[in-house]
Amino acid sequence: MRSSFACKRLAALGHQLSAFPTNRNCLPEPNSATTWKLVPNAFPAPSSSQPASFLRHQSDQTAGTSSSWGQLKKDGVRVNPCQSPHHPAAVEGVAEPEGEELCVQEAYNPESKCFGCGHAHPDGLHLQSRRIPGLGLGRLEACISFDPKYCAFPGIINGGVLTTAMDCHGNWAAAIALMDKGCLPRPPLTMTASMQVSFRAPTPPDTQLVMRSRVLAIKENTSGGPLKATVEVEVVVVHPEQGPAGEALERVLAVGTGVYKRLGALRSM
């Protein structure tokens, strides 16, 4: 059973949680697995009950305007190479999808050999992160299954391998957020400054899992020097399950917070 601190932390970040099975006192039954349920939109719109700092950060997270994306398109930039209906330019009606949707890794850096997210790595995790709708920036989702060779113990994936995938997902969320916020032709290079992960439940192998991200804060320098930014991203890993009445539930396996720094250059295409 998760601690009250963990529950409050998830609630403060916008998660809506419930548990089953429960008894008449609304407490989990002893010796039973507790499944925490997130609403279909895992990161709902902020409410007045959330911390003021969270509300302020969310209000600052706005993508570029239709005129800005339109100017990029006039300049010959392929504005929406991932062909996503959730790209801000597509939402604004500037660059609607014209083909099959691609993950951001394949759309912006198909030659990458990163172990976690590089599609050119011969034996990597081949993470595929796609845009999802919702409030704020950096909203990506990836479906991933880990090979049993990455198990630390029988039936339990190594925490370092899971963290690697979460870190890559968060890094891409940060880069995409900076691109969307600044109306850039490509995502900038971002580097991990720190990554903290809280493991809620063992991660099973050969099981379809879902990884989601959102940006919590973007801090940009105002000193007039080279443009730098620090992006804080939350990444959640869940295991989709089915409740006793057939309802869709999600077991939270891990929650991470990564801090990523912009290096200045744009990713090569």
C-alpha positions as CSV (number, residue, x, y, z in Angstrom):
1,M,0.0,0.0,0.0
2,R,1.3,3.4,-0.9
3,S,2.1,6.0,1.7
4,S,-0.1,9.0,2.3
5,F,2.8,11.2,1.2
6,A,2.9,9.4,-2.2
7,C,-0.8,9.8,-2.6
8,K,-0.7,13.5,-1.7
9,R,2.2,14.0,-4.2
10,L,0.3,12.4,-7.0
11,A,-2.8,14.4,-6.1
12,A,-0.9,17.6,-6.0
13,L,0.4,17.0,-9.6
14,G,-3.1,16.6,-10.9
15,H,-3.7,12.8,-10.6
16,Q,-7.1,11.5,-9.6
17,L,-6.8,8.3,-7.6
18,S,-9.0,5.6,-6.3
19,A,-8.3,2.1,-5.0
20,F,-10.0,-1.3,-4.9
21,P,-10.9,-3.6,-3.4
22,T,-12.1,-1.7,-0.3
23,N,-14.2,-2.5,2.7
24,R,-17.0,-0.5,4.3
25,N,-14.5,1.9,5.9
26,C,-13.0,2.7,2.4
27,L,-9.7,1.1,3.3
28,P,-7.9,-1.5,1.1
29,E,-8.6,-5.0,2.1
30,P,-5.5,-6.6,3.8
31,N,-3.2,-8.7,1.7
32,S,-4.8,-7.6,-1.5
33,A,-3.2,-5.8,-4.5
34,T,-4.0,-2.1,-4.6
35,T,-4.6,-0.7,-8.0
36,W,-4.5,3.1,-8.4
37,K,-6.7,4.5,-11.1
38,L,-5.9,7.5,-13.2
39,V,-8.7,9.2,-15.3
40,P,-8.4,8.7,-19.1
41,N,-6.7,12.1,-19.2
42,A,-3.9,11.2,-16.9
43,F,-3.0,14.9,-16.4
44,P,-6.3,16.8,-16.0
45,A,-6.6,20.6,-16.2
46,P,-5.4,22.3,-13.0
47,S,-8.0,23.2,-10.4
48,S,-8.1,25.9,-7.8
49,S,-7.1,23.3,-5.2
50,Q,-3.7,22.8,-6.7
51,P,-0.6,24.7,-5.5
52,A,-0.2,28.3,-6.8
53,S,3.2,27.4,-8.2
54,F,1.8,24.6,-10.3
55,L,-1.0,26.9,-11.6
56,R,1.6,29.6,-12.5
57,H,3.8,27.1,-14.3
58,Q,0.9,25.8,-16.3
59,S,-0.2,29.3,-17.3
60,D,3.2,30.0,-18.7
61,Q,3.1,26.9,-20.9
62,T,1.7,28.1,-24.1
63,A,2.7,27.0,-27.6
64,G,3.4,29.4,-30.5
65,T,0.6,31.1,-32.3
66,S,-0.9,30.2,-35.6
67,S,0.8,33.2,-37.3
68,S,4.2,32.0,-36.0
69,W,3.7,28.5,-37.3
70,G,2.3,29.9,-40.5
71,Q,5.4,32.0,-41.1
72,L,7.6,28.9,-40.6
73,K,5.6,27.1,-43.2
74,K,6.0,30.1,-45.6
75,D,9.7,29.9,-45.0
76,G,9.7,26.3,-46.3
77,V,9.9,24.5,-43.0
78,R,8.2,21.2,-42.6
79,V,6.3,22.2,-39.6
80,N,4.7,19.0,-38.6
81,P,7.0,16.1,-39.6
82,C,5.5,13.8,-37.0
83,Q,2.1,14.2,-38.8
84,S,0.4,14.5,-35.4
85,P,-3.1,16.0,-35.0
86,H,-1.9,17.2,-31.6
87,H,1.0,19.3,-32.9
88,P,0.1,23.0,-32.0
89,A,0.3,23.9,-35.7
90,A,-2.2,21.2,-36.6
91,V,-4.5,22.3,-33.7
92,E,-4.3,25.9,-35.1
93,G,-5.2,24.5,-38.6
94,V,-1.8,25.5,-40.1
95,A,-0.2,22.1,-40.7
96,E,-2.7,19.3,-40.5
97,P,-1.5,15.7,-40.8
98,E,-1.0,14.5,-44.4
99,G,0.2,10.9,-43.7
100,E,0.8,8.3,-41.1
101,E,1.6,9.6,-37.6
102,L,5.2,9.1,-36.5
103,C,6.8,9.1,-33.1
104,V,8.9,12.2,-32.3
105,Q,12.1,10.1,-32.3
106,E,11.5,8.9,-35.9
107,A,10.3,12.3,-37.1
108,Y,13.2,14.4,-35.7
109,N,16.2,12.1,-35.2
110,P,15.8,8.8,-37.0
111,E,19.5,8.1,-37.1
112,S,20.0,8.3,-33.3
113,K,21.8,5.4,-31.7
114,C,20.7,6.2,-28.1
115,F,20.1,3.0,-26.2
116,G,16.8,4.2,-24.9
117,C,15.2,6.0,-27.8
118,G,17.4,5.6,-30.8
119,H,15.8,3.8,-33.6
120,A,19.2,3.1,-35.2
121,H,20.5,1.3,-32.2
122,P,20.8,-2.4,-33.1
123,D,19.7,-3.6,-29.6
124,G,18.1,-0.6,-27.9
125,L,14.8,-0.1,-26.3
126,H,13.5,1.7,-29.4
127,L,11.2,4.0,-27.4
128,Q,8.4,5.6,-29.5
129,S,6.9,8.7,-28.0
130,R,3.9,10.3,-29.6
131,R,2.0,13.5,-28.9
132,I,-1.2,13.4,-26.9
133,P,-3.8,16.1,-26.4
134,G,-4.3,18.1,-23.2
135,L,-3.3,21.3,-21.3
136,G,0.3,22.4,-21.2
137,L,3.5,21.4,-23.0
138,G,5.5,18.2,-23.3
139,R,2.6,15.9,-23.4
140,L,3.9,12.6,-24.9
141,E,2.8,9.0,-24.6
142,A,4.7,5.8,-25.3
143,C,3.7,2.2,-25.2
144,I,6.6,0.0,-24.3
145,S,7.3,-3.6,-23.4
146,F,10.6,-4.8,-21.8
147,D,12.3,-8.0,-22.8
148,P,12.9,-10.5,-20.0
149,K,16.6,-10.1,-20.5
150,Y,16.4,-6.8,-18.7
151,C,15.0,-8.5,-15.5
152,A,16.9,-7.9,-12.3
153,F,14.9,-10.7,-10.6
154,P,12.5,-13.2,-12.1
155,G,9.5,-11.2,-13.3
156,I,10.9,-7.8,-12.3
157,I,12.5,-5.4,-14.8
158,N,15.7,-3.7,-13.6
159,G,15.0,-0.3,-12.3
160,G,17.9,1.3,-14.1
161,V,16.5,0.1,-17.5
162,L,13.1,1.5,-16.6
163,T,14.6,4.8,-15.6
164,T,16.6,4.9,-18.8
165,A,13.3,4.8,-20.8
166,M,11.7,7.3,-18.6
167,D,14.7,9.6,-18.9
168,C,14.6,9.5,-22.7
169,H,10.9,10.1,-22.7
170,G,11.3,13.1,-20.4
171,N,14.2,14.5,-22.5
172,W,12.1,14.4,-25.6
173,A,9.2,16.0,-23.8
174,A,11.5,18.8,-22.7
175,A,12.8,19.3,-26.3
176,I,9.4,19.2,-27.9
177,A,8.1,21.6,-25.3
178,L,10.8,24.1,-26.1
179,M,10.2,23.7,-29.8
180,D,6.5,24.3,-29.4
181,K,6.9,27.2,-27.1
182,G,9.4,29.0,-29.3
183,C,8.0,28.0,-32.7
184,L,11.3,26.4,-33.7
185,P,11.8,24.4,-36.9
186,R,13.2,21.5,-34.9
187,P,13.6,20.5,-31.2
188,P,16.7,21.9,-29.5
189,L,19.3,19.7,-27.9
190,T,18.5,19.0,-24.3
191,M,20.7,17.2,-21.7
192,T,19.6,15.6,-18.5
193,A,20.6,17.5,-15.4
194,S,18.9,15.2,-12.9
195,M,16.4,12.4,-12.7
196,Q,14.5,11.2,-9.7
197,V,12.3,8.1,-9.8
198,S,9.9,6.7,-7.2
199,F,9.1,3.0,-7.9
200,R,5.5,2.2,-6.8
201,A,5.3,-1.4,-8.0
202,P,7.5,-4.0,-9.8
203,T,7.7,-3.6,-13.5
204,P,6.8,-6.9,-15.3
205,P,8.5,-8.0,-18.6
206,D,6.7,-8.9,-21.8
207,T,3.8,-6.6,-20.7
208,Q,2.4,-3.6,-22.6
209,L,3.0,-0.5,-20.4
210,V,2.2,3.1,-21.0
211,M,4.5,6.0,-20.3
212,R,3.2,9.6,-20.2
213,S,4.9,13.0,-19.7
214,R,4.1,16.6,-19.1
215,V,6.2,19.7,-18.4
216,L,5.9,21.1,-14.9
217,A,8.0,24.2,-15.4
218,I,10.2,26.0,-17.9
219,K,12.8,28.5,-16.6
220,E,14.5,30.7,-19.1
221,N,17.4,33.1,-18.5
222,T,16.8,36.8,-18.7
223,S,20.4,38.0,-18.5
224,G,20.6,38.8,-22.2
225,G,23.2,36.1,-22.9
226,P,22.9,33.0,-25.0
227,L,19.4,31.5,-24.9
228,K,19.3,28.8,-22.2
229,A,16.4,27.0,-20.6
230,T,15.8,24.5,-17.9
231,V,12.7,22.3,-18.2
232,E,11.2,20.2,-15.4
233,V,9.2,17.2,-16.7
234,E,7.1,14.6,-14.9
235,V,7.0,11.1,-16.3
236,V,4.5,8.4,-15.2
237,V,4.6,4.7,-16.1
238,V,1.4,2.7,-15.7
239,H,0.2,-0.8,-16.3
240,P,-3.3,-0.8,-17.9
241,E,-5.6,-3.3,-16.1
242,Q,-9.2,-4.2,-15.9
243,G,-11.3,-3.8,-12.8
244,P,-13.8,-6.2,-11.3
245,A,-16.7,-4.6,-13.2
246,G,-14.7,-4.4,-16.5
247,E,-13.7,-0.8,-16.0
248,A,-10.3,0.3,-17.3
249,L,-7.8,0.9,-14.5
250,E,-4.1,1.8,-14.5
251,R,-1.6,0.6,-11.9
252,V,1.1,3.2,-11.3
253,L,4.5,1.5,-11.5
254,A,6.8,4.5,-11.4
255,V,6.7,8.3,-11.1
256,G,9.7,10.4,-12.1
257,T,10.8,14.0,-12.3
258,G,13.6,15.0,-14.7
259,V,15.3,18.3,-15.1
260,Y,16.7,19.0,-18.6
261,K,18.9,21.8,-19.8
262,R,18.9,23.2,-23.3
263,L,22.4,23.1,-24.9
264,G,21.6,25.8,-27.6
265,A,21.8,23.9,-30.9
266,L,18.8,22.4,-32.7
267,R,18.7,18.6,-33.4
268,S,19.9,17.6,-36.8
269,M,17.3,16.1,-39.1
